[in-house]
């Protein structure tokens, strides 16, 4: 067997680990560290990788998985909300950038080459921008949404750009009829995928989730993602666009959080490989010998993209502050530009020096993107104050709250009897709550009634989706010691002030669960024994106050580790003091001696030494008794007395035949 590529992959990982650790010491973002690791491993430095094609394939898979997870965080409804910035913002940004680049560079090169260069520059990095927005929890911010809309449009426009390059080089002539046929075929394929996702996918996912097999869930998710990606790639669209569509379709499922938790680790690995492969493309020798040209082109790219993005975003109705932050965020070159640059080189729309200059300048813009995104709000405030004073006090754009945003709420883990009871009380008390449940049947049954989601709350992503950072109480209503420990540990990391109540099975688990962060632990075996204890004492007619006192003493002993309380002797003393009393209920039969008599006659109290507590007549319970209370046939009389008295008094309740 050949292990060359595996050896190269291990070397890449080892160097990346070292570089990321060093960069973290200086608070340099991990994306920059990965780009630097790629430069070190690349052909112009240590030359650790010979099979660049395999690395590029993994990088493309990483970008596809990134778009898949972004689609999962949206839905078709969310996408409909950003259709205006998608069409106006995306088309406007692309048009303005290409026109401006063409106008500037037509004085230096042929207009066809200038147009091709404009197409390369107009694309921004989906992987970098959205990864950073996700890390900083800005994906649902106003600038996060407008950037997402423009980036999606850019992904959609890649295919027409790829068709444009042969036309610019004069090597392809495409008729109007062929264009219509191609458009129709692509549209039919996309519609077919959407219909599959609408009618067949939900049933498939329900069957998969019902098996409770993580392996099957992962295989189904990745299989569907890559299937749709391959279908879109086969008709000339990108893998990433197909993965994004797959994510959108799965986002409509109630099992979306479970799907996300399975895919996330794969997305992180493959996306990291993408950034490493981008770094490998940089030729250090060329960069060193043409450094001033590369810096000049990088600055030109940044300035042109920055100035064209601002008016386009203003046209969509967003504030100047949002436009400035978005412009700082998207002024780099995109990952698909490297693919298009290769096509431009093939069709002689760019020479080798121009290709290397573009690559070096593009990587520089990517390296500085984390810095610009981190400081975009501060830079925007300064620019507004100095250049756009009329917009300085403009109110910030806002977006409607997402359906899963909560505050000061209860997170209920498990929707069994305990979870349902807690949800009912919370609803009646006006306290907001959200439920996490692993049983797909339960989720399906209650999804339109309760705020319930399918997911394993031991995963940080699921807790984040449930709003753990803003929650007030977390109630773990399932008896799963290992799962409870993971939930408590992760929840406390997100929200140290969170009050956690845990249900567990055994007393022995209390100390461990409290040690890792649980505030209250309710052991089933102990609470069951308390209930049995109370019922038994109640049957022996121990006063209720005395029973409650014993219960409190035992709870104090168990929950706080207090010394054992001597209660056995006290119970025996009370039992010895109590007579052999009991409750009984007797029915007055036909022609019984008691019929027609009254309570005041004293037959029951004086003759048989029993006390009448209540009378049940028909559907009514009579508890307010007096001397005039009369007894009738079929009355049920509740009595209190000794066992001997209860046996003796039965004779007046029976019919003469008995």
QUICOR-V432347 format. One record per backbone hydrogen bond with DSSP energy under -1.0 kcal/mol. CO is the residue of the C=O (numbers start at 0). NH is the residue of the N-H. E is the energy in kcal/mol with one decimal. If there is no record, write none. Layout:
co-><CO;CO>
nh-><NH;NH>
e-><E;E>
This chain:
co-><2;3;4;5;6;7;8;9;10;11;12;13;14;15;16;17;18;19;20;22;23;28;29;30;31;32;33;34;35;36;37;39;40;41;41;49;50;51;52;53;54;55;56;57;58;59;60;61;62;63;64;65;66;67;68;74;75;76;79;81;82;83;84;86;87;88;89;90;91;92;93;94;95;96;97;98;99;100;101;104;104;109;110;111;112;113;114;115;116;117;122;124;125;126;127;128;129;130;131;132;133;137;140;141;142;143;144;145;146;147;148;149;150;151;152;156;157;158;159;160;162;163;164;165;174;175;176;177;178;179;180;181;182;183;184;185;186;187;188;189;190;191;192;193;194;195;195;199;200;201;202;203;204;205;208;212;213;214;215;216;217;218;219;220;221;222;223;224;225;226;227;228;229;231;232;237;238;239;240;241;242;243;244;245;246;249;252;253;254;255;256;257;258;259;262;263;264;265;266;267;268;269;270;271;272;273;274;275;278;282;283;284;285;289;290;291;292;293;294;295;296;297;298;299;300;301;302;303;304;305;308;309;310;312;313;318;319;320;321;322;323;324;325;335;336;337;338;339;340;341;342;343;344;350;351;352;353;354;355;356;357;358;359;360;361;362;363;367;368;369;370;374;375;376;377;378;379;380;381;382;382;387;388;390;401;408;408;409;410;411;412;415;416;417;418;419;420;421;422;423;424;425;426;431;433;434;435;436;438;439;440;441;442;445;445;449;450;452;455;458;459;460;461;462;463;466;469;471;472;473;474;475;477;479;480;481;482;483;484;485;486;487;488;489;490;494;498;499;499;500;501;503;504;505;506;508;509;510;511;512;519;521;522;523;524;525;526;527;528;529;530;531;532;533;534;535;536;537;542;543;544;545;546;547;548;549;550;551;552;553;554;555;555;564;566;567;568;569;570;571;572;573;578;579;581;583;585;587;588;591;593;596;597;598;601;601;602;603;610;613;614;615;616;619;621;622;625;626;628;630;631;634;635;636;637;638;639;640;641;642;643;644;647;648;649;649;651;652>
nh-><6;7;8;9;10;11;12;13;14;15;16;17;18;19;20;21;22;23;24;27;26;32;33;34;35;36;37;38;39;40;41;45;47;44;46;51;54;55;56;57;58;59;60;61;62;63;64;65;66;67;68;69;70;71;72;78;79;80;82;85;86;87;89;90;91;92;93;94;95;96;97;98;99;100;101;102;103;104;105;107;108;113;114;115;116;117;118;119;120;121;333;128;129;130;131;132;133;134;135;137;136;140;144;145;146;147;148;149;150;151;152;153;154;155;156;160;161;162;163;164;166;167;168;170;178;179;180;181;182;183;184;185;186;187;188;189;190;191;192;193;194;195;196;197;198;199;200;203;204;205;206;207;208;209;211;216;217;218;219;220;221;222;223;224;225;226;227;228;229;230;231;232;233;236;235;241;242;243;244;245;246;247;248;249;250;252;255;453;258;259;260;261;262;263;266;267;268;269;270;271;272;273;274;275;276;277;278;279;281;286;287;288;289;293;294;295;296;297;298;299;300;301;302;303;304;305;306;307;308;309;312;313;314;317;316;322;323;324;325;326;327;328;329;339;340;341;342;343;344;345;346;348;347;354;355;356;357;358;359;360;361;362;363;364;365;366;367;371;372;373;374;378;379;380;381;382;383;384;385;386;387;390;391;393;404;471;472;433;474;435;476;419;420;421;422;423;424;425;426;427;428;430;429;409;411;452;413;454;442;443;444;445;446;448;449;451;434;436;458;462;463;464;465;467;466;469;407;498;410;500;412;502;479;483;484;485;486;487;488;489;490;491;492;493;494;497;473;518;519;475;521;523;524;508;509;512;513;514;515;517;501;503;526;527;528;529;530;531;532;533;534;535;536;537;538;539;541;540;546;547;548;549;550;551;552;553;554;555;556;557;558;559;561;566;570;571;572;573;574;575;576;577;580;642;640;638;636;633;591;594;596;630;600;601;605;606;607;609;639;637;621;635;619;616;614;624;628;599;598;595;634;587;615;585;612;583;610;581;645;646;647;648;650;651;652;653;593;588>
e-><-2.7;-2.3;-2.7;-2.4;-2.2;-2.4;-2.4;-2.5;-2.4;-2.5;-2.5;-2.0;-2.7;-2.8;-2.3;-2.3;-2.8;-2.4;-1.1;-2.9;-1.1;-1.8;-2.4;-2.1;-2.4;-2.4;-2.2;-2.0;-2.3;-2.3;-1.5;-2.5;-1.7;-1.7;-2.3;-1.4;-1.3;-2.6;-2.1;-2.0;-2.1;-2.3;-2.0;-2.1;-2.1;-2.2;-2.6;-2.0;-2.4;-2.1;-2.4;-1.9;-2.4;-1.9;-1.4;-2.5;-1.8;-1.3;-1.2;-2.1;-2.4;-2.6;-1.2;-1.8;-2.3;-2.5;-2.0;-2.6;-2.7;-1.9;-2.2;-2.5;-2.4;-2.6;-2.5;-2.3;-2.0;-2.8;-1.5;-1.2;-2.7;-2.2;-2.5;-2.2;-2.4;-2.2;-2.1;-1.7;-2.3;-1.9;-1.3;-2.1;-2.0;-1.4;-2.4;-2.3;-2.3;-2.3;-2.1;-3.3;-1.1;-1.5;-2.5;-2.1;-2.0;-1.9;-2.3;-2.2;-2.6;-2.4;-2.0;-2.3;-2.0;-2.1;-1.7;-1.8;-2.4;-2.0;-1.6;-1.6;-1.0;-2.6;-1.9;-2.2;-1.9;-2.1;-2.3;-2.5;-2.5;-2.7;-2.5;-2.3;-2.3;-2.3;-2.0;-2.3;-2.5;-2.4;-2.1;-2.3;-2.5;-2.2;-2.4;-1.7;-2.3;-1.8;-2.5;-2.1;-2.9;-2.0;-2.1;-2.0;-2.9;-2.0;-1.5;-2.2;-2.6;-2.5;-2.6;-2.4;-2.6;-2.3;-2.5;-2.5;-2.8;-2.0;-2.4;-2.1;-2.6;-2.2;-2.4;-2.2;-2.1;-2.3;-1.4;-1.5;-2.4;-2.3;-2.3;-2.3;-2.2;-2.2;-2.2;-2.2;-1.7;-1.5;-1.2;-1.6;-2.0;-2.4;-2.4;-1.1;-1.6;-2.4;-2.1;-2.1;-1.8;-2.4;-2.4;-1.9;-1.9;-1.7;-1.8;-1.9;-2.6;-2.1;-1.9;-1.6;-1.2;-2.5;-2.5;-2.0;-1.7;-2.6;-2.5;-2.2;-2.6;-2.5;-2.3;-2.5;-2.7;-2.3;-2.8;-2.6;-2.4;-2.5;-2.5;-1.8;-1.9;-1.3;-2.2;-2.0;-1.9;-1.5;-1.4;-2.1;-2.5;-2.5;-2.4;-2.2;-2.4;-1.7;-1.7;-2.4;-2.6;-1.5;-1.5;-2.8;-2.2;-1.9;-2.3;-3.0;-1.2;-2.4;-2.4;-2.6;-2.5;-2.5;-2.5;-2.6;-2.7;-2.5;-1.9;-2.1;-2.0;-2.5;-1.7;-2.1;-2.8;-2.3;-1.7;-2.8;-2.7;-1.9;-1.8;-2.4;-2.6;-2.1;-1.9;-3.3;-1.2;-1.6;-1.2;-1.7;-1.6;-2.5;-1.7;-2.3;-3.1;-2.7;-2.5;-2.6;-2.3;-2.3;-2.5;-2.4;-2.3;-2.6;-2.5;-2.4;-1.7;-2.8;-1.0;-1.9;-3.0;-2.2;-2.9;-1.1;-2.1;-2.6;-2.2;-2.0;-1.3;-1.8;-3.2;-2.1;-2.7;-2.5;-2.0;-1.8;-2.6;-2.1;-1.7;-1.9;-1.4;-1.2;-2.7;-2.0;-2.6;-2.9;-3.0;-2.2;-1.3;-3.2;-2.0;-1.9;-2.5;-2.7;-2.5;-2.4;-2.6;-2.4;-1.2;-1.6;-2.7;-1.7;-2.7;-2.0;-2.1;-3.0;-3.3;-2.7;-1.7;-1.3;-1.6;-2.1;-2.3;-1.9;-1.5;-2.5;-3.0;-2.4;-2.1;-2.6;-1.7;-2.2;-1.9;-2.3;-2.7;-2.5;-2.2;-2.5;-2.2;-2.2;-2.0;-1.5;-2.4;-1.6;-2.0;-2.6;-1.9;-2.0;-2.4;-2.4;-2.0;-2.5;-2.6;-2.2;-1.9;-2.4;-2.9;-1.7;-1.1;-1.0;-2.4;-1.9;-2.2;-2.3;-2.7;-2.3;-1.5;-1.4;-2.3;-1.1;-2.1;-3.4;-3.1;-2.8;-1.6;-1.3;-1.8;-2.4;-1.4;-1.5;-2.0;-1.2;-1.0;-2.0;-2.0;-2.8;-4.0;-2.4;-2.4;-2.9;-2.4;-1.3;-1.7;-2.4;-2.6;-2.7;-1.7;-2.7;-3.0;-2.4;-3.2;-2.1;-2.4;-2.2;-2.4;-2.0;-2.2;-2.4;-1.2;-1.4;-1.3;-1.0;-1.8;-2.9>
